[in-house]
């Protein structure tokens, strides 16, 4: 029969038969009046198994029962292998093979936002994966503002989540916020382009940015190292925040070494492929075959795909979700509510003197009245100025009309005086016309 043990408040423990037994390993009770802030904390040593050590197992069971949800966004110019990499990451055919458009086909004129969702399962763990694609980004001659539809889409997802939080019934909240954004960089080997810098500057406060060098098999190892250094220098110069693997206290050396190794690979130089290729030792591996050899996707000596998958899926997927909820979304929510005029009441959690509260409300009311009065004065002055301007314009119009009439009268006066002089001098008012003789025609008689 298994004995049960219970730890008492005063440091004593009860044995299996219920008798009291002093716990020699427990510290003595703190003396009253001690100035030590931690003196109220009493640490106990359990004399037997209680059971709360199984809480992580309970959380795991509950999480497996509910399933998980993750939303990833892929951004980059066409032809960088975004769909192929997503299929390779999750080892499933999320994106079907794309059909090449004929030259006569019309190209889109704006950046589109397309989402594809799939329920995938691995060892009894269900994951609802949503991938947001952005076809058309960076494909135009003028790419000014091409990031705006993407920013609006991310913020609209925040708006949707905030609206669900404010509902009366919040039992079914759907989290469709973007938890990670894979930004694909062209393997130019030089540095970031202006569109790359501007995109990351606009989005680094809204989403976890993970820069990825696409089609890294087009660069040599030395070129990859130099290209990564230039990219990180540009990111640091423009103060762009990218996702970094978090570290916690009391972590073991293995976890710290893993986090450092993942951080050293950023930005990830990756190669994507779902095709199986046979290598000289007879194994079938995912990779790309070239005349000079095979690039293996899952070989860390060939690319950083394994480290990207390790960070995004195997190690830090929950960290990405938590950082999105606790930091990125909270910062956006704070700015959103403040812009709407919602102010945090700092007096919620402290005692309020009714008299002082009434005084504060009176002062606030007087300030509000003074503000309204100032606004009314400003409106009144504006209307007076508009009226004065209108009257001045009318006065100018009347003056111009008076001047025209005066000029017309002066002209008539001069004409009359001229006619008067003509009459007095005996001259006709109009010049004589020569007499015109009319010839009467007749008929010729034979």
C-alpha positions in Angstrom: 0.0 0.0 0.0 1.3 3.4 -1.0 1.6 6.0 1.8 0.5 9.5 1.2 2.3 12.6 2.5 1.0 16.1 3.1 3.1 19.2 3.8 1.7 21.4 6.5 1.8 25.2 6.7 4.1 25.4 9.8 6.7 23.2 8.3 5.6 19.9 10.0 4.8 16.9 7.9 2.3 14.2 8.5 3.4 10.6 8.3 1.3 7.9 6.8 -0.4 7.1 10.2 -1.3 10.8 10.7 1.1 11.6 13.5 3.0 14.8 13.4 6.7 14.8 12.6 9.0 17.8 12.6 10.5 18.6 9.2 14.2 19.0 10.1 15.1 20.1 6.5 12.6 23.0 6.5 13.8 26.5 7.5 12.5 28.1 10.7 9.7 30.6 10.5 10.6 34.2 9.9 10.6 36.5 12.8 8.0 39.3 12.9 9.2 42.7 11.9 11.9 41.4 9.6 12.9 43.9 6.8 13.8 41.2 4.3 11.2 41.3 1.5 11.6 37.6 0.9 11.0 36.7 4.5 7.3 36.0 3.8 8.3 33.2 1.4 8.5 29.8 3.1 10.3 27.2 1.1 9.3 23.6 1.9 10.9 20.3 1.1 8.3 17.6 0.2 8.6 14.4 2.1 6.9 12.4 -0.7 5.3 12.6 -4.1 2.4 15.1 -4.4 1.7 15.1 -8.1 2.0 18.7 -9.5 5.2 17.7 -11.2 2.9 16.2 -13.9 1.6 19.6 -14.9 3.8 19.7 -18.1 2.3 16.3 -19.0 -1.2 17.7 -18.4 -0.5 20.7 -20.6 0.9 18.5 -23.3 -2.2 16.2 -23.2 -4.5 19.2 -23.4 -2.5 20.8 -26.3 -2.5 17.5 -28.2 -6.2 17.2 -27.7 -6.9 20.7 -29.0 -4.3 20.7 -31.7 -2.1 23.6 -32.9 -2.5 26.4 -35.3 0.3 28.3 -37.1 0.2 30.9 -39.8 3.3 31.7 -41.9 3.7 34.3 -44.6 6.1 34.0 -47.6 7.2 37.2 -49.3 9.6 37.6 -52.2 9.9 38.1 -55.9 8.6 35.5 -58.3 10.9 32.6 -59.2 12.7 32.4 -55.9 11.2 29.0 -54.9 8.8 30.1 -52.1 6.2 27.4 -52.8 8.9 24.8 -53.2 10.5 25.7 -49.8 7.1 25.6 -48.0 6.4 22.1 -49.5 9.9 21.0 -48.4 9.6 22.5 -44.9 6.4 20.6 -44.0 7.1 17.6 -46.2 3.7 17.9 -47.9 2.3 19.1 -51.2 0.7 22.3 -50.0 1.3 24.1 -53.4 0.6 22.2 -56.6 3.1 22.7 -59.5 2.6 26.1 -61.1 1.7 26.4 -64.7 3.8 28.8 -66.7 1.7 31.7 -68.2 2.0 32.2 -72.0 3.7 35.5 -73.1 0.3 36.9 -74.2 -1.3 36.4 -70.8 -2.1 39.6 -68.8 0.1 40.1 -65.8 -1.4 41.3 -62.5 -0.9 45.0 -61.8 -1.1 44.8 -58.0 0.2 42.7 -55.1 -2.3 39.9 -54.3 -2.8 38.1 -51.0 -3.5 34.4 -51.2 -4.0 32.0 -48.3 -3.9 28.2 -48.4 -4.7 26.1 -45.3 -4.1 22.4 -44.6 -4.6 20.1 -41.6 -1.5 18.0 -41.2 -0.8 15.3 -38.6 2.4 13.8 -37.3 2.6 11.2 -34.5 -0.9 12.1 -33.3 -0.2 15.8 -33.1 -2.5 17.9 -35.4 -1.4 21.2 -36.9 -3.6 23.5 -38.8 -1.1 25.2 -41.1 -2.0 28.4 -43.0 0.4 29.8 -45.6 -0.1 33.4 -46.8 1.5 34.0 -50.2 2.0 37.4 -51.9 2.3 36.9 -55.6 3.3 40.0 -57.5 5.5 41.5 -54.9 8.6 43.1 -56.4 7.6 42.1 -60.0 6.7 45.6 -61.3 8.8 48.3 -62.9 7.6 50.7 -60.1 7.5 48.9 -56.8 6.7 52.0 -54.6 4.2 51.0 -52.0 4.2 47.3 -53.0 4.4 46.4 -49.3 1.2 48.3 -48.4 -1.2 45.5 -49.2 0.9 43.2 -47.1 0.9 45.6 -44.1 -2.8 46.1 -44.4 -3.4 42.3 -44.5 -1.4 41.8 -41.3 -3.1 44.6 -39.5 -6.6 43.5 -40.7 -5.8 40.1 -39.0 -4.9 42.0 -35.8 -8.2 43.9 -36.2 -10.2 40.7 -36.5 -8.6 39.2 -33.4 -9.2 42.4 -31.4 -12.9 42.3 -32.5 -13.2 38.7 -31.3 -11.6 39.6 -28.0 -14.2 42.4 -27.5 -17.2 40.1 -28.0 -19.5 39.1 -25.3 -19.0 35.4 -26.1 -15.3 34.6 -26.5 -15.4 30.9 -26.5 -14.5 30.5 -30.1 -11.7 32.8 -30.9 -9.9 32.0 -34.2 -6.3 33.1 -34.3 -5.4 33.9 -37.9 -2.6 36.3 -37.0 0.7 35.9 -39.0 3.2 34.3 -36.6 6.2 34.3 -38.9 7.2 36.0 -42.2 9.8 34.3 -44.4 11.3 37.0 -46.6 13.1 35.7 -49.6 16.2 37.6 -50.7 17.6 37.2 -54.2 21.0 35.5 -54.3 22.8 38.5 -55.8 25.8 38.3 -53.6 26.0 42.1 -53.2 23.7 43.6 -50.6 20.1 44.2 -49.8 18.1 46.1 -52.5 16.1 49.2 -51.6 12.8 47.3 -51.8 14.2 44.7 -49.3 15.2 47.3 -46.8 11.9 49.3 -47.1 9.8 46.1 -46.8 11.5 45.0 -43.6 11.4 48.5 -42.1 7.6 48.6 -42.7 6.9 45.2 -41.2 9.5 44.4 -38.5 7.1 45.8 -35.8 4.2 43.8 -37.0 5.5 40.3 -37.6 8.4 38.0 -36.8 10.8 38.6 -39.7 13.0 35.7 -40.8 15.3 36.6 -43.8 16.1 33.8 -46.2 18.6 33.7 -49.0 16.8 31.8 -51.8 18.5 29.4 -54.2 21.7 29.5 -52.3 23.1 26.8 -54.5 23.9 29.5 -57.0 26.5 31.0 -54.7 29.8 29.5 -53.5 30.5 29.0 -49.8 32.7 32.1 -49.6 30.1 34.2 -51.4 27.4 33.0 -49.0 29.4 34.1 -46.0 30.2 37.5 -47.4 26.5 38.0 -48.6 25.3 37.1 -45.1 27.7 39.6 -43.5 26.4 42.4 -45.9 22.8 41.6 -45.2 23.3 41.7 -41.4 25.2 44.9 -41.7 22.3 46.5 -43.7 19.8 45.2 -41.1 21.8 46.6 -38.2 22.3 50.0 -40.0 18.6 50.5 -40.6 17.7 49.2 -37.1 15.5 46.4 -38.4 14.4 43.8 -35.8 14.5 40.2 -37.0 13.4 37.2 -34.9 16.1 35.9 -32.6 16.0 32.7 -30.7 15.1 33.6 -27.0 17.2 32.4 -24.1 16.0 31.8 -20.6 17.6 31.4 -17.2 18.8 28.1 -15.9 19.0 26.7 -19.4 21.3 23.8 -20.0 24.4 24.1 -22.1 23.0 22.1 -24.9 20.0 24.5 -25.4 22.3 27.5 -25.3 24.6 26.0 -27.8 21.7 25.1 -30.1 20.3 28.7 -29.9 23.8 30.2 -30.7 24.2 27.8 -33.6 20.8 28.8 -35.0 21.5 32.5 -34.6 24.8 32.1 -36.4 23.0 30.9 -39.5 20.7 33.9 -39.9 20.0 34.8 -42.7 19.4 31.2 -43.7 20.9 30.2 -47.1 18.5 27.5 -48.2 17.7 25.2 -51.1 14.3 23.7 -51.6 13.3 20.5 -53.4 10.8 17.7 -53.0 12.4 15.5 -55.6 14.3 12.4 -54.5 17.7 12.1 -56.1 20.0 9.0 -55.9 23.5 9.8 -54.7 26.6 7.7 -55.3 26.3 5.8 -52.0 22.9 4.5 -53.2 20.7 6.6 -50.9 17.7 8.5 -52.1 17.8 12.0 -50.7 15.8 15.2 -51.3 18.0 17.5 -53.5 18.8 19.0 -56.8 21.0 17.2 -59.3 23.6 19.1 -61.4 26.2 17.9 -63.8 28.9 18.5 -61.1 27.0 16.8 -58.3 24.0 16.8 -56.0 22.9 19.5 -53.6 21.2 17.8 -50.6 18.5 19.7 -49.0 18.9 18.0 -45.6 22.6 18.1 -45.5 23.9 20.9 -43.3 27.1 21.1 -45.2 25.2 22.1 -48.3 22.7 24.6 -47.0 20.9 25.9 -43.9 17.6 24.3 -44.5 17.9 22.0 -41.5 18.5 25.0 -39.2 15.6 26.9 -40.7 13.3 24.0 -40.1 14.7 23.5 -36.6 14.0 27.1 -35.7 10.6 27.5 -37.4 9.1 24.1 -36.7 10.9 21.9 -34.3 12.2 24.3 -31.6 10.7 27.8 -31.8 7.2 27.5 -33.3 5.5 28.1 -30.0 8.0 30.9 -29.2 6.9 32.6 -32.5 3.3 32.3 -31.5 3.9 33.7 -28.0 6.0 36.6 -29.2 3.4 37.5 -31.8 0.7 37.5 -29.1 2.6 39.0 -26.1 4.7 41.6 -27.9 3.8 42.4 -31.5 0.0 42.2 -31.1 0.1 43.9 -27.7 2.1 46.8 -29.1 -0.3 47.2 -32.0 -3.3 46.9 -29.7 -2.0 49.6 -27.4 -1.4 52.0 -30.4 -4.8 51.1 -31.8 -6.7 51.8 -28.6 -4.8 55.0 -27.9 -5.5 56.3 -31.4 -9.2 55.6 -30.8 -9.1 57.7 -27.6 -9.2 54.8 -25.1 -7.0 55.7 -22.1 -6.0 53.3 -19.4 -7.5 54.2 -16.0 -4.6 54.0 -13.6 -6.9 54.3 -10.6 -8.5 50.9 -11.1 -6.3 49.1 -8.6 -5.9 51.7 -5.9 -8.1 53.3 -3.3 -9.7 56.6 -4.2 -10.8 59.4 -1.9 -14.3 60.4 -3.0 -13.6 64.1 -2.3 -10.4 64.1 -4.3 -12.1 62.1 -7.0 -14.9 64.7 -7.2 -12.3 67.5 -7.3 -10.5 65.7 -10.2 -13.7 65.3 -12.1 -14.6 69.0 -11.5 -11.1 70.0 -12.8 -11.5 67.7 -15.8 -15.0 69.1 -16.5 -13.8 72.7 -16.3 -10.9 71.9 -18.6 -13.4 70.3 -21.0 -15.6 73.4 -20.9 -12.6 75.6 -21.5 -11.6 73.5 -24.5 -15.2 73.7 -25.9 -15.2 77.5 -25.3 -11.9 77.9 -27.1 -13.1 75.8 -30.0 -16.3 77.8 -30.2 -14.3 81.1 -30.2 -12.1 79.7 -33.0 -15.1 78.7 -35.0 -16.7 82.1 -34.5 -13.5 83.9 -35.5 -13.3 81.7 -38.6 -16.9 82.5 -39.6 -16.3 86.3 -39.0 -13.2 86.2 -41.2 -15.1 84.3 -43.9 -17.9 86.9 -43.7 -15.4 89.8 -43.9 -13.8 88.3 -46.9 -17.1 87.9 -48.6 -18.1 91.5 -47.9 -14.8 92.7 -49.1 -15.2 90.8 -52.3 -18.8 92.2 -52.7 -17.4 95.7 -52.1 -14.8 95.3 -54.8 -17.4 94.0 -57.2 -19.6 97.0 -56.5 -16.7 99.4 -56.9 -15.8 97.9 -60.3 -19.4 98.1 -61.4 -19.7 101.7 -60.3 -16.5 102.5 -62.2 -17.9 100.9 -65.4 -21.2 102.8 -65.1 -19.3 106.1 -64.5 -17.1 105.5 -67.6 -20.3 104.8 -69.7 -22.0 108.0 -68.4 -18.9 110.0 -69.2 -18.8 108.7 -72.7 -22.5 109.5 -73.2 -21.9 113.0 -71.9 -19.1 113.6 -74.3 -21.2 112.4 -77.2 -24.0 114.8 -76.2 -21.7 117.7 -76.0 -20.3 116.9 -79.5 -23.8 116.8 -80.9 -24.7 120.1 -79.2 -21.7 121.8 -80.8 -22.7 120.4 -84.2 -26.2 121.8 -83.9 -25.0 125.2 -82.7 -22.5 125.5 -85.6 -25.3 124.6 -88.1 -23.6 121.4 -89.2 -25.7 118.4 -89.7 -25.5 115.7 -87.2 -24.8 113.2 -90.0 -22.8 113.7 -93.2 -24.7 114.5 -96.5 -25.2 111.6 -98.8 -25.0 112.1 -102.6 -28.2 112.2 -104.4 -28.8 109.0 -106.1 -30.9 109.1 -109.3 -33.0 106.2 -110.0 -33.3 105.1 -113.5 -36.6 103.7 -114.6 -36.3 101.0 -116.9 -38.7 100.6 -119.8 -39.6 98.1 -122.3 -38.3 98.4 -125.8 -41.0 98.7 -128.4 -40.6 97.5 -131.9 
